[in-house]
Amino acid sequence: MTSHVSLRADRRHALALLLMSIFSFPLCGRAQTPPATGTWTAASVNDGHTLTYSTRVMLLGKSTQVSVRFSAFPTVRKDIHGTLGWDVTVRGTDELRGFDFNAFDGPDAISGNRKLMTVGLMSAGKATLNTAFAVSGSFTDTNDFTFGVMALSRLKSSTERRVLESLADHTTQSMTISIQDARDAKTRLELTVPLAGQHAAMRKLLSVLK
């Protein structure tokens, strides 16, 4: 009788260990959320400076390569006006058929001066800025499109400059970018730029303007 009780106890113990081993590791059939990854690259261009974030994000249900380049160029001559701002490059636009990139292409684009890019900043888990900008763009390759927002760098109080200065603040955690389709307000390209460890690089970018 004692041996049967002991055998049942051993079996229960073995079953418990088996269940623990199963739930301690991800199941092969369970979808795992990949960690956010991205790379930062800084560069000096003539008298200016750029800082670029490159990553893959889900846009309209498709994994898409994107890059966000921040830039600052001082005015070095009266006939050459320096600029500051950012641009967003989307690669593989042929896969994103639900978004009308042609509506943003060139100076005569039908998007015109409509404020179709919204930028949000997060600090301590709270939104500190949510502003819309007019955005223009062009195809930089057959299937690559770049949206751009810029202002003259000599302007001390432009909203674009205020955004870059906020990105240089160590309390700013991230920047969200949402680009609305020119024909369908419900269709948007959305991505987030994490700023951890990049505040000093942002301050260096802005230093060329002083």
C-alpha positions in Angstrom: 0.0 0.0 0.0 2.8 2.4 0.9 4.6 1.7 -2.3 1.5 2.5 -4.4 1.1 5.9 -2.6 4.7 6.7 -3.1 4.5 5.8 -6.8 1.5 8.1 -7.3 3.3 10.9 -5.5 6.3 10.4 -7.7 4.1 10.6 -10.8 2.4 13.8 -9.6 5.9 15.3 -8.9 7.1 14.4 -12.4 4.0 15.9 -14.0 4.4 19.1 -12.1 8.0 19.4 -13.3 6.9 18.8 -16.9 4.3 21.5 -16.7 6.8 23.9 -15.2 9.2 23.2 -18.0 6.5 23.8 -20.6 5.3 27.2 -19.3 8.8 28.4 -18.5 9.6 28.8 -22.2 7.8 30.2 -25.2 5.7 27.8 -27.1 6.9 27.2 -30.7 3.4 27.9 -32.0 2.9 31.1 -30.1 3.5 34.4 -31.9 6.3 36.3 -30.2 6.4 40.1 -30.4 9.9 41.1 -31.8 11.7 43.7 -29.8 11.9 47.2 -31.3 15.2 47.6 -33.1 16.8 50.4 -35.0 20.2 52.1 -35.7 21.3 55.7 -35.4 23.9 57.3 -37.7 25.3 60.8 -37.4 27.1 62.7 -40.2 28.6 66.1 -40.9 27.5 67.5 -44.3 29.4 70.6 -45.4 28.6 73.1 -42.6 25.6 71.2 -41.3 24.9 68.0 -39.4 22.4 65.1 -39.7 21.2 62.3 -37.4 19.3 59.4 -39.0 17.3 56.7 -37.3 16.7 53.5 -39.5 14.4 50.6 -38.6 11.6 48.3 -39.8 8.0 49.0 -38.8 4.6 47.7 -39.7 2.9 50.1 -42.2 -0.6 49.2 -43.5 0.1 45.6 -42.4 3.4 45.3 -44.2 6.9 45.1 -42.6 8.6 48.2 -44.1 12.1 49.7 -44.0 11.9 53.4 -43.0 14.4 56.1 -41.9 13.9 59.4 -40.2 16.7 61.9 -40.8 17.0 65.1 -38.7 19.1 67.9 -40.1 20.4 71.3 -39.3 22.3 73.6 -41.7 23.3 77.2 -40.8 23.1 80.1 -43.1 26.7 80.7 -44.2 26.0 83.1 -47.0 23.3 85.7 -47.7 22.3 84.0 -50.9 22.2 80.5 -49.4 19.5 80.0 -46.7 20.2 77.3 -44.1 17.4 74.9 -43.1 16.5 72.6 -40.3 13.9 69.9 -40.0 13.4 66.2 -40.6 12.4 63.8 -43.4 10.9 60.4 -43.5 11.9 57.9 -46.1 9.6 54.9 -46.8 11.1 52.0 -48.9 9.1 49.6 -50.9 6.2 51.9 -51.6 4.8 49.4 -54.2 3.9 47.1 -51.3 1.8 49.9 -49.6 -1.0 50.1 -52.2 -3.5 51.7 -49.8 -1.5 54.9 -49.5 -1.4 57.5 -52.4 2.3 58.6 -52.4 1.8 60.4 -55.7 -0.5 62.9 -54.0 2.6 64.2 -52.1 5.1 64.1 -55.1 6.6 67.4 -56.2 5.9 71.1 -55.8 2.5 70.8 -57.6 1.3 67.8 -55.5 -2.4 67.7 -54.7 -1.6 67.6 -51.0 -0.7 71.2 -51.3 -0.1 73.0 -48.1 -2.4 70.8 -46.1 -1.0 69.8 -42.7 -1.0 66.0 -43.1 1.9 65.1 -40.9 1.3 65.0 -37.1 4.2 64.9 -34.7 3.8 64.0 -31.1 6.4 64.0 -28.3 6.3 61.9 -25.1 7.9 62.8 -21.8 7.5 60.9 -18.6 4.7 58.9 -20.2 2.7 62.1 -21.1 2.2 63.9 -24.4 4.1 67.2 -24.4 3.5 68.2 -28.0 1.1 67.3 -30.7 1.4 69.4 -33.8 0.5 69.1 -37.5 2.8 70.2 -40.3 2.5 70.7 -44.0 4.6 68.1 -45.7 6.0 67.7 -49.2 7.8 64.9 -50.8 9.3 63.1 -53.8 10.3 59.7 -55.0 14.0 59.2 -54.4 13.9 55.9 -56.2 11.3 53.9 -58.1 9.9 52.5 -54.9 11.3 54.8 -52.2 9.5 58.0 -51.2 10.7 60.8 -48.9 8.4 63.2 -47.0 10.0 66.4 -45.7 9.4 69.1 -43.1 11.7 72.0 -42.9 12.1 75.7 -41.9 14.7 78.3 -42.3 17.3 77.8 -39.6 17.8 81.5 -39.0 14.2 81.7 -37.6 14.6 81.5 -33.8 11.0 80.6 -33.0 9.7 78.2 -35.7 7.7 75.2 -34.6 10.1 72.9 -36.4 13.0 74.3 -34.4 11.0 73.9 -31.2 10.5 70.2 -32.0 14.3 69.6 -32.5 15.1 71.5 -29.3 12.6 69.3 -27.5 14.2 66.2 -28.9 17.5 67.4 -27.4 15.9 67.6 -23.9 16.8 64.5 -21.9 13.2 64.2 -20.6 11.8 63.5 -24.1 11.3 59.8 -24.5 10.0 59.4 -28.0 8.6 61.1 -31.1 5.6 59.7 -33.0 5.0 60.6 -36.7 1.7 60.1 -38.4 1.2 60.9 -42.1 -2.4 61.0 -43.3 -3.3 60.0 -46.8 -4.3 63.0 -48.9 -7.5 61.3 -50.1 -8.5 59.1 -47.2 -8.2 60.5 -43.7 -8.4 57.0 -42.2 -5.3 55.7 -44.0 -2.1 56.7 -42.2 1.6 55.8 -42.0 2.6 55.8 -38.4 5.9 55.2 -36.6 7.7 55.9 -33.4 11.3 57.1 -32.9 12.7 56.2 -29.5 15.1 58.8 -28.2 16.9 56.9 -25.4 20.6 57.7 -25.5 20.3 60.2 -28.4 19.8 63.5 -26.6 23.4 64.5 -26.7 23.6 63.7 -30.4 20.5 66.0 -30.9 22.3 68.8 -29.0 25.3 68.3 -31.2 23.1 68.6 -34.3 21.6 71.9 -33.0 25.1 73.2 -32.0 25.9 74.0 -35.7 23.2 76.8 -35.6 24.9 78.7 -32.8 
